[in-house]
Amino acid sequence: MLKIKINEGENIERALKRYKQKFNRTKTRFQLQSRKQYTKPSVVRRAQIQKAEYVQGLKDAEQF
């Protein structure tokens, strides 16, 4: 559960913005979506490998 302390005199919109930022940083939404349906371990592993290849390709392109 995420908790945000609201400072005295702080605008509610500002507190909501801080809550949304914290929500995104902790990847809570990603965890909730991943729990909705079962994903096979082989599919998860394949996605990790594809992401690693993509990131490595970006790093290689940056070096040249």
N, C-alpha and C positions, 0 to 999 in steps of 0.2 A: 504494500500500500504506500503510495506516494503522499508525502506531507509537505506542505508549503506553509511557512510561517509568514503571516501578513504583518508587515511593519505598521506601526501606528501612523495613520494618515495616508497610507498607500492606496492608490486607486485599484479598484477590483479588476479592471482590465489589465493592469500591469501584473497583478498577481496571477491572473489566468494565463498571461503570456509566459510567465516564469514556469507555471505548472506544465504548460504544453512543451516547453523546451526540455524540462526535466523528464517528461514522459517520453519524448523522442530520444533523448540521450541514454536512457536506461533500457531502451529497446523493448519496452513492455508490449507495445503494439505488435511487434514481430513475434514475440512469444505467444501472445493470445491467438494470432492468426495461425501459427504453426500447430497449436494444440487443437484447432478445429477439426482437422482430419489427419489421419495417420500418413506419414511419409516413410517409405521404405528406406532402410539405411543405405542401400546401394544408390538410391536417387539422391540422398543427402550428400554422400561421398562424391558422386559425379558432379554435383553443383559446386562443391568445394574445389574440386580439381579445375573446373571450368573457370571459376573466379580467380584461382591462383594463376592459371595460364593467361588470363586477360590482364591481370595486374603486372605479371612479368613482361608481357608484351608492351605495356605502357612504359615500364621502366627501361626496357631495351630501346624503345623508340626515343625516349628522352635522352639517352646517352649519346645518340648519333646526331 
